[in-house]
Amino acid sequence: MWTRRFELSESIRRHRLNSRHLPGIGLPAGLRATTELDVAIEGAQGVIVAVPSSAVRETVRAAAALIRALPVLVASKGVERRSGALMTQVVHAECGEDTPAGVISGPSFADEVARGLPTRLTLAYDTLEGAPSPRAGALAIALRRALGSIGIGLEFESDAIGVQVAGALKNVVAVACGMARALELGENARAAIVSRGLVDMRRLTLALGGDAATLWASSGAGDLFLTAGSTSSRNTRAGMRLARGGEAHGCGELAEGLVSCEALRVLEGRLGLDLQVARAVREVLAGQAEARSAVLRLICPEGEPAPAASHEAALLPAGS
């Protein structure tokens, strides 16, 4: 494992601990850590990039010469802020289109995974021909076997776009749900926000050329359920702080949803979309709206189109 922090590398090497992110959890004896990229990648069958989305380009660029021929899986969930690029697109831009780039995603709170608790993840490669290279396919099968041996299921999808859209937007939805939780608007309100989020996910997935059916994978509905429904989620907690007037980025926690809602603005402008949940979070972050009014607009939007006359008549009792 590569890390830029020498003290973390030493803690893993000497004590098998990551006390900042996984306090009290012993790491496997076979895990090695280093601050040298070439040492970490030497002899690798493939690479998993698990840094914040804002650092993916910098990290991949630094390692490009070493990983260009290797399958690369990105575990980062987000959209690049300036370009609006998905993470696999960033890998292709830095390493070339021939590099097998994919994404691994799903409901996976790190402490639960580290403690050996079960979950199910999704893996998808970003390919032009619709199928990964033999080397990438071999890595995917090896990962499925390895993860399965510790109780983690791994499903394969052919739509890397949908997997990545879901991974980015579910964090934004969780921020909005965190605001609703802090405002004590109830479970019904959070469910309504989740439904709005699913609509946004579907619209963006289709606009980018993905398959909306991918959103029902573990990386879609499963990860959305986890992140938006639990206070163990950094993004939910960020939304709670935001609604209470605190610093959303506080407590030393990285909430990807706060980054993604701004990055999504680039895609919205390019594709002519209005992603309602992202817009609501952006307005609160910018001080353009109060948290309560922004959340309530998601549940009951002003100016929402009325049903057609025929539909309206069907909804009313006879004689009304």
N, C-alpha and C positions, 0 to 999 in steps of 0.2 A: 504494500500500500504506500502511495506517495502522499506526503503532506508537506505544505510549505513551512510548517512550524516545527522547529527543531525540538522544542520541549515536548511536544506531543509524540514525535518520533521516539524520543528517549523514553517517555513514559510507557509506550507500547512495548518497546524493546526490553526494558528492564523489569517492568511490573505487569505487563499485559493489561493495562488500564487506559481508558480515555475518560478521565475524571470529569472533564467539562461537559461532554455530551452524553456519556453513558456511565454516570457515577455508580460505583458499587458493582459493576458487571465485569467479570473477568473475561478477557478476550482469548480466543483459541491460541494454544501454545505454538502452532505452526505459522501464525500470522507475523509477518515482518513489516517494518515500516522504515521509510527512508525519506530524506528531503531531496534526493537525487533522482530526477526523472529517468535517466538512462538506466540506473540500477533497478528501479521499480519495473521497468518495461522489459528488461533483458530476459529473453527466453519465454515471453508471454505468448499464449495462444490467442489472446484477445484482451481488450481493454474496456473497463467500465469507468466512465467519467461521472463522478458523483460530487461535483462542486456546485456552488450556487450558479444559477443560470447566467448571472451577470459576469461570471468568471470563466464560462465555458470556452469562449473564443480565445482568450488569453492563454488558457491552459492547453487547449488543443494546438494552438499555434506553436507554443513552446515545445510540444512533443511531436509535431507533425512529421519530422524526418524519421522518427522512431516508430510511428504507428501507421504510416501510410499504407502498408501492406496488410495490416491486421484488422480484423473485425472490431468495430468500436460501438459499444452500447452506451447510451447516455441515460443516466438515472435522474438528471436534473429536470425539474418540472417548471417550465416557464417559456417566455418568448423574449428574444433579445430586444432590448429597449430601443435602440436607435434604428435598427433595420426592420424590426418586426419579424425576423427570421425564426423559424422553429429550430430546435437544437440540432437535429440531424442535418438541416441545411447549413448550419454553422460548421459542422464537421466537414461536410462536402466542400465548403468554400475554402477551408484551411488545408485540407488534406487531398482534395481532388475527388471527382465524381466516382472514381474507381474504388475508393475506400468503402468497404461494406459498413454502412452506418445504420444503426438501429436505436431503439429505445426500450428500456425496461422500466415498467411503472406499475402502480397498483397500491392498494391499501397496506402501508408498511411503516407504521410508527417504529422508529429505530430501536427503541428500548425493548419492544416486544419481540422484534426479530432477533435481537442480540440475546434475549433470554430463551430463545428457542420456541416461542409460541407460534402457532400455525397461521398462515395466510395464503393468499393466491395472487400471483403477479401475472403481468402480461408482457410479452416480448413481441416486438414487430420491427422488421427491417424496412428501411426507406430505399426501395429499389425501383429502377426504371422498367425492368422486365417483369416484375411481379413475383420474383423468387430470389432469395438471397444466394450468394455464391456458395459453393460447396464448403468452403472453410467457415463461412458465417453460419451455415446450417449445422455443421459439426459442433461449433461452439454452443449454439442454442440447445442442441440435444444433450451435450455434456452438462450444461447448466441445469437443464430440467432434471437430469438424473441426480446431480449433486444437491440441488435444492430439495428435491423430493425425499432424499434420504434424511432430511432434517424437518420434514413436515411442511414444506412450502411448495404449493402447486405452481406450475408455470404453464400458462396457456399461450399459444402462438396465434398472432393475428397478422393479416397481410396489409393492414392499413396503419402505417406509422403516423399519418396525419391525425386521424381521429384519436389515437392514443395520446399524442402530444397536446392536442387541443384540450382534451379532457383534463390532462395533468396540469395545464396552466390555469384553466378557468375554475377548476374545483377549488383552488386556493383563494381566488377572488370571491367565490360564493361563500366560502368559509368566513372571510372577513365580514361580509354583509350579515351572515348568520350570527357572528360574534357581536355585531352591533345590536341586532335584535335581542340577543340574550341579555346583554348589559342593560338594555332599555326595558327588560321584563315584558316583552310583547307576546310571549307565549310560544308554545310548540307549534301551533297552527301557523303563526307568522313565519317561523323558520322553514316549515314545510313549503309554504308558498314561495319563499325566496329560492329554495332548492329547485322548485319546478320552473321558475323563471330562469335559473341558471342552466337547466337542461335545455331549454329553448335556445339560449345563447350558444351553448355548446354545439347543438345541432346546426344552427345557422352558420357558424364559423367553419365547422367541419365540412359542410357541403360547399361553402364558398371557396374553400381551399382545395377542393377536389377529393375530399375524403368520403368515407362511408359512414352514415349516421348510425348504422347497426353496431359499429365498433363501440359506441358509447355505452352499450349494455355489458361490455367486458368488465373484468375486475378493475382495470385501469380507469374505467368510466364511472358507472353507477356505484361500484364498490368503493372506490377511492373518494368519491363525492360524499357518500354516506358517512365514511369514517371522518373525513376532514371537517365537514360542515356540522357534524353532530356531536363533537367531543371537545371538551375544554383541554384535552391533552394536545390538541392541535395548536401549533404556534400561530397559525392564521386566524383561528377563532379567537385566541387570546388577544391578538393584535386588534381585531375588530372591537372587542370589549373595551380595550384601552382607548381606542379612537372614540367610541361613543361616550365614554366618561370624561372626555376632554384631555386625556393624557397623551403622551408621546407614543404613537402607534409602533414606532421602531424600537421602543424601549426594552429594558431588561436584558439587553445583549442577545436577543433572539432575532433570527432572520426569518421574516414572514414573506415568502415569495409572492403571495397575493398582492402585497403592496407594490412590488416591482412590476408584476404582470399587468395590473390594471392600467398602468401608464404605458407599458410596452404595447398593449393591445390597441391603444389609440392609433398607432401607426397602421395596423392591419385594418381597423375600422375605416380609416380614411381611404386606404388603398382599395378596399373592397366595397365601399359604400354601405357599411353596416352600422347599426347602433346597438351595441351590446349593453343591455340595460343594467345588469348588475355591475359591470366594470365602470360604467358611467356614474352610477350612484356612489360607488366607493371613491372614485376620483373626485367627485364634487365635495365629499366630506373631507377628504385629505387636503384639498385646496382651500377649504373654508368657504366654499361657494354654497353649501347647504348644511343644515343641521342633520345630525345622524337620524333623528326620529322622522323628519320629513322625507329624507332620502329613502329610508327603509319602507315607509308607508306608501311612497310612490311606486315601489316595486310590487307591492301587494295590490294596490288599487291605483293604477296609473291615471293621471289626469288626461282627459281627452281620449281614453281608450275607445276604439270604434264600437258603436252599438251594434247589436245583431241585426241582420237583414230582417225586413218586415215579415217575411214568411217564417223565419226562425223565431221571431218574437211572438208571433201568433201561436206557434206550436208550444211555446213555454207557458202560455197563459191558460188558466182554466176556461172551459167552455162558457160562453156568455159574458166574458170579461170585456 
